[in-house]
């Protein structure tokens, strides 16, 4: 399973509504869910999310999350 597929699967398990990968994550996640999502990324993918990366633009979609936190690998 790719990182993208794993992230989509995780989000679908966490939110109670229909979710499309290009959907703005801030529209479907409350602050607690978003925090849990960030912890999930750090723990399951071995990345560290720096405070400077905590920008709204980085959570606009699954793809922006991947670009923000994984593209530098």
C-alpha positions as YAML, in Angstrom:
chain: A
units: angstrom
residues:
- id: 1
  name: UNK
  ca: [0.00, 0.00, 0.00]
- id: 2
  name: UNK
  ca: [1.38, 3.40, -0.96]
- id: 3
  name: UNK
  ca: [1.61, 6.28, 1.51]
- id: 4
  name: UNK
  ca: [-1.23, 8.00, -0.31]
- id: 5
  name: UNK
  ca: [-3.47, 4.93, -0.06]
- id: 6
  name: UNK
  ca: [-2.58, 4.46, 3.61]
- id: 7
  name: UNK
  ca: [-3.41, 8.09, 4.40]
- id: 8
  name: UNK
  ca: [-6.73, 7.88, 2.55]
- id: 9
  name: UNK
  ca: [-7.60, 4.66, 4.41]
- id: 10
  name: UNK
  ca: [-6.76, 6.24, 7.76]
- id: 11
  name: UNK
  ca: [-8.84, 9.36, 7.09]
- id: 12
  name: UNK
  ca: [-11.82, 7.31, 5.92]
- id: 13
  name: UNK
  ca: [-11.65, 5.33, 9.16]
- id: 14
  name: UNK
  ca: [-11.59, 8.53, 11.25]
- id: 15
  name: UNK
  ca: [-14.28, 10.72, 9.71]
- id: 16
  name: UNK
  ca: [-17.99, 10.04, 9.77]
- id: 17
  name: UNK
  ca: [-18.78, 11.44, 6.35]
- id: 18
  name: UNK
  ca: [-17.91, 10.63, 2.76]
- id: 19
  name: UNK
  ca: [-14.38, 11.63, 1.96]
- id: 20
  name: UNK
  ca: [-12.71, 12.22, -1.38]
- id: 21
  name: UNK
  ca: [-8.89, 12.49, -1.54]
- id: 22
  name: UNK
  ca: [-8.99, 15.95, -3.14]
- id: 23
  name: UNK
  ca: [-11.29, 17.29, -0.43]
- id: 24
  name: UNK
  ca: [-10.00, 19.96, 1.97]
- id: 25
  name: UNK
  ca: [-9.07, 18.07, 5.14]
- id: 26
  name: UNK
  ca: [-9.92, 21.02, 7.34]
- id: 27
  name: UNK
  ca: [-13.52, 20.78, 6.14]
- id: 28
  name: UNK
  ca: [-13.88, 17.25, 7.51]
- id: 29
  name: UNK
  ca: [-11.53, 17.20, 10.52]
- id: 30
  name: UNK
  ca: [-11.95, 19.01, 13.79]
- id: 31
  name: UNK
  ca: [-8.86, 20.10, 15.74]
- id: 32
  name: UNK
  ca: [-8.61, 16.86, 17.73]
- id: 33
  name: UNK
  ca: [-8.92, 14.69, 14.63]
- id: 34
  name: UNK
  ca: [-6.32, 16.79, 12.84]
- id: 35
  name: UNK
  ca: [-3.92, 16.44, 15.77]
- id: 36
  name: UNK
  ca: [-4.47, 12.67, 15.83]
- id: 37
  name: UNK
  ca: [-3.83, 12.60, 12.08]
- id: 38
  name: UNK
  ca: [-0.51, 14.41, 12.50]
- id: 39
  name: UNK
  ca: [0.53, 12.01, 15.27]
- id: 40
  name: UNK
  ca: [-0.47, 9.09, 13.04]
- id: 41
  name: UNK
  ca: [1.73, 10.43, 10.22]
- id: 42
  name: UNK
  ca: [4.71, 10.84, 12.54]
- id: 43
  name: UNK
  ca: [4.37, 7.45, 14.19]
- id: 44
  name: UNK
  ca: [3.52, 5.38, 11.14]
- id: 45
  name: UNK
  ca: [5.71, 6.98, 8.50]
- id: 46
  name: UNK
  ca: [8.73, 8.00, 10.54]
- id: 47
  name: UNK
  ca: [8.55, 11.70, 9.72]
- id: 48
  name: UNK
  ca: [8.64, 14.67, 12.04]
- id: 49
  name: UNK
  ca: [6.22, 17.50, 11.42]
- id: 50
  name: UNK
  ca: [7.98, 20.71, 12.32]
- id: 51
  name: UNK
  ca: [6.04, 23.65, 13.72]
- id: 52
  name: UNK
  ca: [6.99, 25.66, 10.66]
- id: 53
  name: UNK
  ca: [5.09, 23.13, 8.53]
- id: 54
  name: UNK
  ca: [1.81, 23.62, 10.39]
- id: 55
  name: UNK
  ca: [0.19, 25.77, 7.73]
- id: 56
  name: UNK
  ca: [-3.36, 25.52, 6.43]
- id: 57
  name: UNK
  ca: [-2.02, 25.05, 2.90]
- id: 58
  name: UNK
  ca: [-0.36, 21.78, 3.93]
- id: 59
  name: UNK
  ca: [-3.73, 20.22, 4.82]
- id: 60
  name: UNK
  ca: [-5.79, 21.21, 1.78]
- id: 61
  name: UNK
  ca: [-5.88, 17.64, 0.48]
- id: 62
  name: UNK
  ca: [-4.18, 14.28, 0.74]
- id: 63
  name: UNK
  ca: [-1.78, 15.34, -2.01]
- id: 64
  name: UNK
  ca: [-0.75, 18.54, -0.22]
- id: 65
  name: UNK
  ca: [-0.05, 16.50, 2.92]
- id: 66
  name: UNK
  ca: [2.18, 14.17, 0.91]
- id: 67
  name: UNK
  ca: [3.95, 17.08, -0.80]
- id: 68
  name: UNK
  ca: [4.51, 18.89, 2.51]
- id: 69
  name: UNK
  ca: [5.72, 16.00, 4.61]
- id: 70
  name: UNK
  ca: [7.08, 13.33, 2.26]
- id: 71
  name: UNK
  ca: [8.43, 14.96, -0.90]
- id: 72
  name: UNK
  ca: [11.78, 15.82, 0.67]
- id: 73
  name: UNK
  ca: [12.58, 12.14, 1.27]
...
